[in-house]
Amino acid sequence: MALAILLGLCVCLPARQVTAREIGVQEAIAQAQQQTHGKVLSAQTLRLGKRKIYRIKILTPDGQVRIVQIPAEQ
């Protein structure tokens, strides 16, 4: 009987929700620099429907220009 009550309690507990957090443009720039080891040339905030994406233009150490897209929601 006690086991049945304990099992019932376990089923009734709500599942833990994992919520995403939204980063700012400065954190997105830091992530892009960490990924590429380059120099930031520009940064834009784009909206794709309800999603926000940071588009960061980087000059890599070998002289290439690279576009890195970082989602705001992580």
C-alpha positions as CSV (number, residue, x, y, z in Angstrom):
1,M,0.0,0.0,0.0
2,A,2.8,2.5,1.0
3,L,4.6,1.6,-2.3
4,A,1.5,2.4,-4.3
5,I,1.2,5.8,-2.6
6,L,4.8,6.6,-3.2
7,L,4.5,5.6,-6.9
8,G,1.4,7.8,-7.1
9,L,3.3,10.8,-5.8
10,C,6.1,10.3,-8.2
11,V,3.7,10.4,-11.2
12,C,2.0,13.6,-9.9
13,L,5.2,15.6,-9.7
14,P,5.5,18.1,-12.6
15,A,8.3,17.6,-15.0
16,R,11.2,20.1,-14.7
17,Q,11.0,22.6,-17.4
18,V,14.2,23.8,-19.2
19,T,13.9,27.4,-20.3
20,A,16.2,28.9,-22.8
21,R,17.8,32.2,-22.0
22,E,18.3,35.0,-24.5
23,I,21.8,36.3,-24.9
24,G,22.7,39.9,-25.9
25,V,24.7,41.1,-28.8
26,Q,27.9,41.5,-26.7
27,E,27.7,37.8,-25.6
28,A,27.1,36.7,-29.2
29,I,30.1,38.7,-30.3
30,A,32.2,37.1,-27.6
31,Q,31.1,33.6,-28.8
32,A,31.9,34.4,-32.4
33,Q,35.4,35.7,-31.4
34,Q,36.0,32.6,-29.4
35,Q,34.9,30.3,-32.3
36,T,37.1,32.1,-34.9
37,H,39.8,33.9,-33.0
38,G,39.2,36.8,-35.3
39,K,38.4,40.5,-35.2
40,V,34.8,41.7,-35.3
41,L,34.0,43.9,-38.3
42,S,30.3,44.3,-37.7
43,A,27.3,42.8,-36.0
44,Q,23.6,42.8,-36.9
45,T,20.5,41.7,-35.1
46,L,18.1,39.8,-37.5
47,R,14.5,38.6,-36.8
48,L,13.3,35.5,-38.5
49,G,9.7,35.2,-37.5
50,K,9.8,35.0,-33.7
51,R,13.5,34.0,-33.6
52,K,16.3,36.5,-33.1
53,I,19.7,35.8,-34.7
54,Y,23.0,37.8,-34.4
55,R,24.9,38.0,-37.7
56,I,28.5,38.8,-37.0
57,K,31.1,39.5,-39.6
58,I,34.6,38.5,-38.6
59,L,38.1,39.0,-40.0
60,T,39.9,35.7,-39.3
61,P,43.6,35.6,-38.4
62,D,44.4,34.3,-41.9
63,G,42.7,37.3,-43.6
64,Q,39.4,35.7,-44.5
65,V,36.1,37.4,-43.9
66,R,33.6,35.0,-42.2
67,I,30.0,35.4,-41.3
68,V,29.0,33.8,-38.0
69,Q,25.3,33.4,-37.0
70,I,24.6,33.1,-33.3
71,P,21.0,32.4,-32.2
72,A,19.9,34.7,-29.4
73,E,18.0,31.9,-27.6
74,Q,20.4,29.4,-26.0
